[in-house]
Amino acid sequence: MPDLSAKALKTRASLLEAARDDLLEFGGGLEVGRVADRAGVSVGLIYRYFASRAGLLAAVAEDFYDRYQAQVMVADPLPDACDWSLREEQRVRRAVEFVYAEPLAPLVLVSLAREPEVAALEAQRIAENIRQGADNIRRGQAAGQLNASLDPQLVSAMILGGLHQALLEALARQPRPPAEQLARQLWHFIRGALAPITA
């Protein structure tokens, strides 16, 4: 996306907010005309910013993943902690809390993921998260807190895949499992994935 002026960024943000509201009200259905009405703009303005309905959906999903990235994957939940496991257990709690608190999570992770543009974005973000997770595991190995025989990339993919599927299962349930219980069970699973490999 080219650099936008402050006014253009504000307009784009209001269009994204209107699109989010429309998705939430209509259970994942989005119509550009409704979004334009909500934002008080012309349909043409939406196409100027996002090119298409698919582009608007992808932008909503990208905003979701940007916030997840900032609050869960990049942020250090315990900056002063030397214990890798303690810090990462808190990261798992943050992931559960973020997804539970985010009204768009069930839509972005399930309904919108069927849209080709959103699916492509999700695949890109998953690959990025696997790389970040592998780097994180390597740091734990370098500190002598994780077994050096683990393959960081494979283990990261296993953990993130399991986390993703568990969150989808939890979001689909009524009522949802308590967040603390889910985080505790996820961490138990992750600790198992990080255990030393035995013959």
C-alpha positions as CSV (number, residue, x, y, z in Angstrom):
1,M,0.0,0.0,0.0
2,P,1.4,3.4,-0.9
3,D,2.1,5.9,1.9
4,L,-1.2,7.6,2.9
5,S,-1.7,11.0,4.4
6,A,-3.0,11.3,7.9
7,K,-6.5,12.1,6.5
8,A,-6.4,9.1,4.2
9,L,-5.3,6.8,7.0
10,K,-8.2,8.0,9.1
11,T,-10.6,7.4,6.3
12,R,-9.2,3.9,5.7
13,A,-9.5,3.1,9.4
14,S,-13.1,4.2,9.5
15,L,-13.8,2.0,6.4
16,L,-12.2,-1.0,8.2
17,E,-14.3,-0.3,11.3
18,A,-17.5,-0.2,9.2
19,A,-16.5,-3.4,7.5
20,R,-15.9,-5.1,10.9
21,D,-19.2,-3.9,12.2
22,D,-20.9,-5.3,9.1
23,L,-19.2,-8.6,9.3
24,L,-20.2,-9.0,13.0
25,E,-23.8,-7.9,12.4
26,F,-24.3,-10.3,9.5
27,G,-22.3,-13.2,10.8
28,G,-19.5,-13.0,8.2
29,G,-21.5,-11.7,5.3
30,L,-20.2,-8.4,3.9
31,E,-21.7,-6.1,1.3
32,V,-19.8,-3.2,0.1
33,G,-22.9,-1.0,-0.2
34,R,-23.8,-1.6,3.5
35,V,-20.2,-0.8,4.5
36,A,-20.4,2.5,2.5
37,D,-23.6,3.4,4.1
38,R,-22.2,2.7,7.6
39,A,-19.2,4.8,6.9
40,G,-21.2,7.6,5.2
41,V,-19.1,7.4,2.0
42,S,-19.6,6.4,-1.6
43,V,-19.1,2.8,-2.8
44,G,-16.4,4.2,-5.1
45,L,-14.3,5.4,-2.2
46,I,-14.2,1.8,-0.8
47,Y,-12.9,0.5,-4.2
48,R,-10.4,3.3,-4.3
49,Y,-8.9,2.1,-1.0
50,F,-9.3,-1.6,-1.3
51,A,-9.9,-2.3,-5.0
52,S,-12.6,-5.0,-4.4
53,R,-14.8,-6.7,-1.8
54,A,-12.1,-9.4,-1.5
55,G,-9.5,-6.7,-0.9
56,L,-11.7,-5.2,1.9
57,L,-12.1,-8.6,3.5
58,A,-8.3,-9.2,3.3
59,A,-7.7,-5.8,4.9
60,V,-10.0,-6.7,7.8
61,A,-8.2,-10.0,8.3
62,E,-4.8,-8.3,8.0
63,D,-5.7,-5.8,10.7
64,F,-6.7,-8.8,13.0
65,Y,-3.4,-10.6,12.3
66,D,-1.4,-7.4,12.8
67,R,-3.0,-6.9,16.3
68,Y,-2.4,-10.6,17.1
69,Q,1.2,-10.3,16.0
70,A,1.8,-7.2,18.1
71,Q,0.0,-8.4,21.3
72,V,1.0,-12.1,21.3
73,M,3.9,-13.0,18.9
74,V,6.2,-10.0,19.2
75,A,5.4,-8.6,22.7
76,D,7.5,-10.0,25.5
77,P,4.9,-11.0,28.2
78,L,7.6,-11.1,31.0
79,P,10.5,-8.8,30.0
80,D,12.5,-9.4,33.1
81,A,12.1,-13.2,33.2
82,C,15.1,-15.4,32.5
83,D,13.0,-18.6,32.5
84,W,12.0,-19.4,28.9
85,S,9.1,-21.7,29.9
86,L,7.6,-19.1,32.3
87,R,7.6,-16.4,29.6
88,E,6.2,-18.7,27.0
89,E,3.4,-20.0,29.3
90,Q,2.4,-16.4,29.6
91,R,2.4,-16.0,25.8
92,V,0.0,-18.9,25.5
93,R,-2.3,-17.2,28.0
94,R,-2.1,-14.0,25.9
95,A,-3.0,-15.9,22.8
96,V,-6.1,-17.4,24.4
97,E,-7.1,-14.1,25.9
98,F,-6.7,-12.2,22.6
99,V,-8.8,-14.7,20.6
100,Y,-11.5,-14.9,23.3
101,A,-11.7,-11.1,23.6
102,E,-11.7,-10.5,19.8
103,P,-15.3,-10.7,18.4
104,L,-13.9,-11.1,14.9
105,A,-11.8,-14.2,15.8
106,P,-14.4,-16.8,14.9
107,L,-15.1,-15.1,11.6
108,V,-11.5,-14.5,10.6
109,L,-10.3,-18.0,11.6
110,V,-13.3,-19.9,10.1
111,S,-15.7,-18.1,7.8
112,L,-13.3,-15.6,6.1
113,A,-10.5,-18.1,5.8
114,R,-12.6,-19.7,3.0
115,E,-12.0,-16.5,0.9
116,P,-9.0,-17.0,-1.4
117,E,-7.4,-13.6,-0.5
118,V,-7.8,-14.2,3.2
119,A,-6.6,-17.8,2.9
120,A,-3.4,-16.5,1.2
121,L,-2.9,-13.9,3.9
122,E,-3.4,-16.5,6.6
123,A,-0.9,-18.9,5.0
124,Q,1.7,-16.1,4.9
125,R,1.1,-15.2,8.5
126,I,1.3,-18.8,9.6
127,A,4.6,-19.2,7.8
128,E,5.9,-16.0,9.5
129,N,4.7,-17.2,12.9
130,I,6.3,-20.6,12.5
131,R,9.6,-18.9,11.7
132,Q,9.2,-16.6,14.8
133,G,8.4,-19.6,16.9
134,A,11.5,-21.5,15.6
135,D,13.7,-18.5,16.4
136,N,12.2,-18.5,19.9
137,I,12.9,-22.2,20.4
138,R,16.4,-21.7,19.2
139,R,16.9,-19.0,21.9
140,G,15.6,-21.4,24.5
141,Q,18.1,-24.1,23.2
142,A,21.0,-21.6,23.2
143,A,20.1,-20.7,26.8
144,G,20.3,-24.4,27.7
145,Q,16.6,-24.4,28.7
146,L,15.3,-26.6,25.8
147,N,16.6,-29.8,24.4
148,A,19.1,-29.2,21.7
149,S,18.0,-32.3,19.7
150,L,14.6,-30.7,18.8
151,D,14.1,-29.4,15.3
152,P,13.0,-25.8,15.9
153,Q,11.1,-25.4,12.7
154,L,9.2,-28.7,12.9
155,V,8.4,-28.3,16.6
156,S,7.2,-24.7,16.0
157,A,4.9,-25.9,13.2
158,M,3.5,-28.6,15.4
159,I,2.9,-26.3,18.3
160,L,1.3,-23.5,16.3
161,G,-0.9,-26.0,14.3
162,G,-2.1,-27.6,17.5
163,L,-2.7,-24.2,19.1
164,H,-4.7,-23.0,16.0
165,Q,-6.9,-26.1,15.9
166,A,-7.5,-26.1,19.7
167,L,-8.6,-22.4,19.5
168,L,-11.0,-23.2,16.6
169,E,-12.5,-26.0,18.7
170,A,-12.9,-23.8,21.7
171,L,-14.5,-21.0,19.7
172,A,-17.0,-23.4,18.2
173,R,-18.2,-24.6,21.6
174,Q,-21.1,-23.2,23.5
175,P,-20.2,-22.4,26.2
176,R,-16.6,-22.0,25.5
177,P,-14.1,-23.7,27.8
178,P,-12.9,-21.2,30.5
179,A,-9.9,-19.3,29.1
180,E,-7.6,-20.2,32.0
181,Q,-8.5,-23.9,31.6
182,L,-7.8,-23.8,27.9
183,A,-4.5,-22.0,28.4
184,R,-3.4,-24.5,31.0
185,Q,-4.2,-27.5,28.8
186,L,-2.5,-25.9,25.8
187,W,0.6,-25.2,27.8
188,H,0.6,-28.9,29.0
189,F,0.5,-29.9,25.3
190,I,3.3,-27.5,24.4
191,R,5.5,-28.7,27.2
192,G,5.1,-32.2,25.9
193,A,6.1,-31.1,22.4
194,L,9.2,-29.6,23.9
195,A,10.2,-32.6,25.9
196,P,13.5,-34.3,25.2
197,I,13.4,-36.9,22.4
198,T,13.9,-40.4,23.6
199,A,14.8,-43.4,21.5
